[in-house]
Amino acid sequence: MFLCRSYLTLMILFCSTIAIGLEGISSAQPQPDDNWPQFRGTLANSRAEASGIPTTWSAQQNIVWRRELPGFGASSPVTFGDYIYLTCYTGYGLDASDPGEMEDLTRHLLCLSREDGSMVWNAAQLSTHPQQPYRQFIPLHGYASGTPAIDDSGIYVFYGTTGAAAYDFDGKQRWLVNCGTQHHMFGTSNSPVIFENLVIINAGVESGDLIALDKQTGAERWRRDGMVESWNTPVLVTTDEGKVELAVNTKGTVYGIDPATGAELWRCDGINDYICPSILAEGSMLYVLGGRQNTAMAIQPGGRGDVTESHVKWRIRKGSNVCSPVLIDDHLYWTSESKGVAYCVNAETGTIVYEQRLRPAPDKLYASPLAVDGKIFYVSRENGTYVVPAKPEFELLAHNTIEDDNSTFNGTPIISRGQMLLRSDKFLYCIGLR
């Protein structure tokens, strides 16, 4: 009883993304940090309104609490009310030299207290089909890379070939739906998108399809194919005419889709490579990164048919194969996952303002940046977090490491109640002034 071998290169990792209602490019207000209900926050832009976020921390400084997790994972935490939700896995693939038995692989949805990180409940889901063995790219991220999405109706997760699942707030599983059984060398990681009464899943690896499920029952409402080498979660964007569209990036093509029906609205030539980074939707503009050769482009949504000539505003040969960008005051910021270079680009023109190598060398950066309190936080996998000012002038404000923790940091950090929640594959940290 297994579903197929699925796994995502953590280069493919932070392609996962979800987004609900995005508003205003420069005029958009940062999201409040009361709830952080999906990957990259309420507006899926990793930008928060908070103050007093520490610039520096260490094992002895500004760690409010640290909680060891029951299993490994590469997803981001989300918050809703007084609770934190995140995914991990156990039973198989925790040690490359002795991975264990694949039939023991189990995914977990955890509910933790926001106050101190203590466990409230742990909902376990045994893998329903064989997964890709724990070797090659899989040790980069493991088997729990998708971030939960949450609203008043419940919590929604995507476990690759084991399927998409819905949970009530007491941890009871409401439904589990198979989204496909295919597999890929890089695995899977995409996160759910909630739109009205639908949960939308990019099952590009598992079936090559984009699938909309009923939130309450899990019944399929629509399905469309064409998700070729697409390791990113779609985003919702509101056009200048006030219409909501779903944008998704695939190999060679970016699509605009009606989220209610799955009908194609528009398409344009994209990046001819596998696609991991999430599209950033700010106001009525889409910012797209991807490809091993690194490309960035800006697209105006709202068109119809092939909009390559009419709606692609700029394209440059700088980008990222994994990380998604953030926008602050008409400038885009991101890092190259392997070059260790931080970029700042004029969002209106695509002009490069700076490209600066981070020092000390970060090795790889798979987490997407977080912008808050006048600063941008870049989390590397194995060499700490780099802090730079949120302005088009490069300066390294801090480089933070936690000396007694040698685990891997793949998760994009979030803001909650004036503090940062940062997840490694072994621990969850609450970082705040103290």
ZINOR-V435994 format. One record per residue. N is the residue number from 1. PHI is phi in degrees with one decimal (NA if undefined). D_CENTER is the distance of its C-alpha to the mean C-alpha in Angstrom with 2 decimals. Layout:
# ZINOR-V435994
N;PHI;D_CENTER
N;PHI;D_CENTER
This chain:
# ZINOR-V435994
1;NA;28.66
2;-139.7;25.54
3;-105.9;23.23
4;158.3;22.54
5;-92.4;20.99
6;-137.0;17.36
7;-170.2;15.16
8;-129.9;12.76
9;-63.6;13.58
10;-63.5;11.22
11;-60.3;11.94
12;-98.7;10.22
13;-59.7;7.67
14;-93.9;4.88
15;-79.4;5.70
16;-50.9;3.97
17;-162.3;3.97
18;-139.1;6.93
19;-158.2;9.70
20;-125.7;13.27
21;35.2;16.18
22;-113.1;15.75
23;-135.9;18.95
24;62.4;20.83
25;-62.2;19.91
26;-84.7;22.23
27;-80.8;23.65
28;-65.6;20.45
29;-83.3;20.55
30;-60.0;17.78
31;-72.2;16.42
32;-67.2;18.54
33;-101.9;17.17
34;-61.1;19.13
35;-125.2;16.21
36;-128.2;12.44
37;-91.0;11.90
38;-162.0;8.34
39;-56.8;4.70
40;71.2;6.14
41;93.2;9.47
42;-54.4;12.28
43;-96.8;12.32
44;54.0;8.63
45;-124.7;10.07
46;52.4;9.54
47;-128.6;13.30
48;-127.2;15.50
49;-101.4;19.21
50;-161.7;20.67
51;-134.2;23.34
52;78.0;24.59
53;-71.3;21.38
54;-60.0;22.90
55;-81.4;22.90
56;-124.8;24.10
57;-157.2;23.81
58;-159.8;25.07
59;-60.3;26.21
60;-105.0;29.09
61;-132.8;27.68
62;61.3;25.42
63;-99.7;23.89
64;-72.0;24.56
65;-157.6;23.74
66;-134.2;22.18
67;-125.3;21.77
68;-72.3;21.81
69;-92.9;19.59
70;-74.4;21.40
71;-159.3;19.23
72;-82.2;16.66
73;179.4;12.90
74;-124.8;9.72
75;-76.4;7.35
76;-95.4;7.07
77;-73.4;10.17
78;-129.6;10.95
79;-129.3;14.52
80;-153.4;17.16
81;64.5;20.71
82;-92.9;22.00
83;-132.5;19.46
84;-110.9;16.22
85;-125.5;14.40
86;-158.4;12.37
87;-111.9;12.83
88;-154.8;14.86
89;-141.4;17.55
90;-140.3;21.23
91;90.7;24.35
92;-159.9;23.52
93;77.7;21.79
94;-101.8;22.08
95;-146.0;24.66
96;-62.7;25.03
97;-77.7;28.79
98;-148.3;29.09
99;-70.0;26.13
100;90.1;28.26
101;-103.4;28.68
102;-60.9;25.99
103;-67.1;27.45
104;-92.4;26.47
105;-61.7;22.68
106;-133.8;21.31
107;-93.4;17.92
108;-132.1;17.88
109;-102.6;16.44
110;-102.6;17.63
111;-116.9;18.96
112;-120.5;19.97
113;-69.7;22.20
114;-66.1;20.72
115;-66.6;24.08
116;-138.1;24.28
117;79.3;21.52
118;-69.1;24.12
119;-73.6;23.40
120;-99.0;24.18
121;-155.2;23.46
122;-137.4;21.90
123;-97.3;21.46
124;-96.5;21.88
125;-132.9;21.41
126;-65.0;23.33
127;-60.1;22.00
128;-95.2;24.02
129;-146.8;24.30
130;-58.9;24.52
131;-106.9;21.44
132;-63.6;21.51
133;-56.3;23.55
134;-78.2;22.13
135;-161.9;22.92
136;55.7;21.97
137;-82.4;18.20
138;-60.3;17.37
139;-60.3;18.33
140;-66.4;15.57
141;-146.3;13.02
142;80.7;15.12
143;-117.7;14.73
144;-138.6;12.11
145;-108.8;8.60
146;-81.8;7.25
147;-87.7;6.56
148;-64.3;9.73
149;-119.8;10.72
150;-145.0;14.08
151;-146.7;17.10
152;-60.9;20.83
153;-85.5;21.27
154;149.6;19.22
155;-117.3;16.05
156;-125.9;14.31
157;-132.9;12.60
158;-130.2;12.36
159;-111.2;14.14
160;63.3;14.71
161;-71.5;18.50
162;-79.1;19.24
163;109.6;17.85
164;-98.1;16.25
165;-138.9;17.75
166;-120.7;18.67
167;-129.4;20.01
168;-80.7;22.38
169;-75.1;22.24
170;-95.0;24.80
171;88.5;22.63
172;-79.0;24.65
173;-74.4;23.01
174;-90.6;23.91
175;-159.0;23.07
176;-138.2;21.56
177;-125.5;21.40
178;-70.2;21.44
179;-110.9;19.29
180;137.0;20.95
181;-124.2;22.31
182;-75.1;21.74
183;-142.1;20.06
184;-145.5;19.08
185;-55.2;19.58
186;-90.0;15.92
187;84.0;14.90
188;-143.1;11.95
189;-165.5;8.36
190;-62.2;7.45
191;-109.9;6.98
192;-68.7;10.02
193;-116.1;11.10
194;-100.5;14.21
195;-135.5;17.05
196;51.5;20.45
197;-97.5;21.65
198;-116.7;19.16
199;-114.6;16.01
200;-106.5;14.67
201;-121.8;13.29
202;-88.6;12.71
203;-98.0;14.95
204;-59.1;15.58
205;-73.0;16.31
206;-75.8;18.23
207;-143.2;20.36
208;75.5;19.40
209;-120.2;19.01
210;-103.0;17.02
211;-128.3;18.24
212;-109.7;18.85
213;-116.5;20.11
214;-66.7;22.24
215;-60.1;20.64
216;-81.0;23.91
217;-112.7;25.17
218;82.9;22.53
219;-65.4;24.97
220;-72.3;23.79
221;-104.6;24.28
222;-158.8;23.44
223;-150.9;22.22
224;-138.8;22.09
225;-92.2;21.96
226;98.4;21.05
227;-84.6;17.49
228;-88.6;18.67
229;46.1;16.56
230;-115.6;13.39
231;-107.0;10.25
232;-127.7;7.94
233;-86.6;7.41
234;-61.1;10.31
235;-128.8;10.86
236;-96.6;14.10
237;-138.2;16.51
238;-99.9;20.05
239;-76.6;22.69
240;-60.5;25.76
241;-87.1;27.69
242;84.1;25.55
243;-90.7;24.18
244;-93.0;20.66
245;-123.4;19.12
246;-108.2;16.11
247;-107.6;14.94
248;-139.4;13.55
249;-105.3;13.89
250;-129.8;15.98
251;-60.4;18.35
252;87.2;20.96
253;-146.6;20.19
254;-106.6;18.04
255;-114.0;18.92
256;-109.8;19.52
257;-130.3;20.06
258;-73.1;21.79
259;-67.6;19.37
260;-79.1;22.53
261;-123.5;24.18
262;84.0;21.99
263;-70.7;24.60
264;-73.5;23.84
265;-99.1;24.59
266;-155.3;24.12
267;-149.1;22.97
268;-149.5;23.20
269;-61.6;23.34
270;-114.4;20.05
271;-114.8;19.26
272;-84.2;21.27
273;-164.1;19.00
274;-66.4;16.10
275;-121.7;12.92
276;-109.9;9.50
277;-62.0;8.05
278;-74.2;6.85
279;-66.7;10.15
280;-100.0;11.02
281;-106.3;13.65
282;-131.1;16.20
283;59.7;19.50
284;-105.5;20.75
285;-142.3;19.09
286;-114.4;16.18
287;-116.6;15.04
288;-123.2;14.04
289;-122.1;13.51
290;157.9;13.99
291;90.0;16.66
292;-66.3;18.40
293;-85.5;20.93
294;67.6;18.37
295;-135.9;18.75
296;-131.0;17.72
297;-151.5;19.07
298;-120.2;19.52
299;-130.0;20.35
300;-89.2;22.21
301;-75.4;21.41
302;98.8;24.32
303;-81.1;26.41
304;-140.5;27.91
305;77.2;28.45
306;-80.7;27.80
307;-110.2;26.78
308;-56.3;26.43
309;-81.5;29.52
310;-98.3;29.25
311;-121.7;25.68
312;-84.1;24.08
313;-85.3;24.87
314;-162.5;24.23
315;-148.7;22.90
316;-132.0;23.00
317;-94.4;22.79
318;-137.2;20.38
319;-179.6;16.64
320;-152.0;14.02
321;-90.6;13.27
322;-135.6;9.79
323;-71.9;8.84
324;-96.9;8.22
325;-90.4;11.17
326;-122.7;12.46
327;-121.8;15.85
328;-134.9;18.76
329;49.9;22.26
330;68.2;22.04
331;-128.0;20.53
332;-96.4;17.23
333;-133.0;15.98
334;-164.8;13.88
335;-125.2;14.81
336;-75.2;15.76
337;-67.5;14.23
338;-113.5;17.77
339;-84.3;20.25
340;68.6;19.33
341;-108.2;20.00
342;-96.0;18.77
343;-115.7;19.22
344;-131.9;20.42
345;-133.0;21.25
346;-65.8;23.24
347;-69.5;21.14
348;-79.9;24.38
349;-115.1;25.88
350;80.0;23.43
351;-70.9;25.84
352;-76.8;24.60
353;-88.7;25.58
354;-153.6;24.81
355;-139.1;23.33
356;-127.9;23.96
357;-76.9;23.58
358;-77.8;22.28
359;-132.5;24.98
360;-65.8;25.30
361;-57.6;23.43
362;-84.1;19.88
363;62.6;19.89
364;-114.4;16.28
365;-122.3;13.18
366;-105.5;9.88
367;-69.7;7.93
368;-82.5;7.33
369;-70.8;10.43
370;-120.3;11.48
371;-113.0;14.65
372;-163.7;17.21
373;57.1;20.95
374;73.8;21.80
375;-136.0;19.68
376;-119.2;16.55
377;-111.0;15.09
378;-111.0;13.99
379;-99.1;13.31
380;-92.1;14.85
381;-66.2;14.87
382;-133.7;18.57
383;-134.4;20.19
384;83.0;18.94
385;-115.3;17.39
386;-103.0;18.85
387;-120.3;19.69
388;-129.3;20.97
389;-70.9;22.39
390;-84.0;20.62
391;-154.4;23.41
392;-78.4;24.46
393;-137.0;26.44
394;-76.4;25.05
395;-157.2;25.95
396;-89.1;24.60
397;-79.6;25.03
398;-163.7;24.09
399;-131.6;22.80
400;-108.3;22.07
401;-126.4;22.38
402;-111.0;23.13
403;-60.8;26.26
404;-96.4;26.60
405;-128.0;23.14
406;-105.2;22.64
407;-76.9;19.53
408;-100.7;16.36
409;-107.0;13.46
410;-109.1;10.15
411;-78.3;8.01
412;-72.9;6.96
413;-71.0;10.06
414;-131.9;10.97
415;-112.4;14.44
416;-147.5;16.79
417;53.3;20.49
418;74.1;20.99
419;-134.3;19.39
420;-103.3;16.26
421;-106.9;14.57
422;-127.6;13.52
423;-114.6;12.90
424;-106.9;14.44
425;-78.0;15.25
426;-126.3;18.42
427;-134.3;18.27
428;-116.3;16.73
429;-111.4;18.14
430;-109.7;19.19
431;-110.1;20.17
432;-161.3;22.74
433;-66.8;26.15
434;-162.0;28.93
